[in-house]
Amino acid sequence: MLRVWALAIFCLVTANLRAQQPAAAGKIEVPAAPAPQHGFWDRKNVLLFSGVAVFRGLDYASTRNMLARGREEVLLPDDVVNNTAGFASLEAAAVMTSVGISYIFHRTGHHKLERWVSIGHIGVTGFGVARNYSLKSAY
């Protein structure tokens, strides 16, 4: 039993010593290259931001259609949705906020989250658009 323990300790010590030795002469260790970075305004982001803008425009149109059919907006106050310029400005601000959050994620190196912000925004807004158009008229 003592021999097994001695052999195990010997293996651990030699493995540790080998790990501490410098690389053999002639072998140059090349550090792993960092993942290639993409530009913020690359093709994917431009398409995603365009998709966010299109769906926010559809949200504006579907909400105005829903209000014209006698329904009421439950998420926003009436002062906002009944003001055409104010509501359009709110939709534009939502697009700019989405781009801004994506930019923050891009600058901090969270490139997957940078894209998922736009994907999530498109999905949630698309759900709202479909819901607005599927509601029955109040008349």
Steps between C-alpha positions, in 0.01 A plus 500: 500500500788730580648439155174611332498825696868561426442439129200738496695776673796446266270534194343819633836659578650417161190619318521828690870538418438435131230765494741755648782435252539744211413388150764294323749686281373547147135490605340839518163520664270734316228654714147441381377777276207699639169456328472729198304810588234633271421861436193638671335600173560167327239340274331295774456796732370724222242233410404449864467874567294537182278217622452677833406822318255319269330322787476820704334659195261206484430543871413865439267408213335210685442709811345784301283241318395345830407843642299582185299181554394613847751302709715652771877487551579340835878549518526873422298795624240652267692829491787323323315280250247769402783744418619396153837677517560395860422136429720498188780656707458230763535230236814668359643528852441127549705425187781730613500345847531153351795611285659670802474191720646290219788746473572472873511120470726532193747727678517270805565192284160334542444444129233230533295719732550788258310304235245346738379844612374567148367148453305522826371846412376378163332198661321693773389775264386245241287330766342836588427577135334161448297549818386849401379386158330189640282686751134529404354844447312648793211609280 
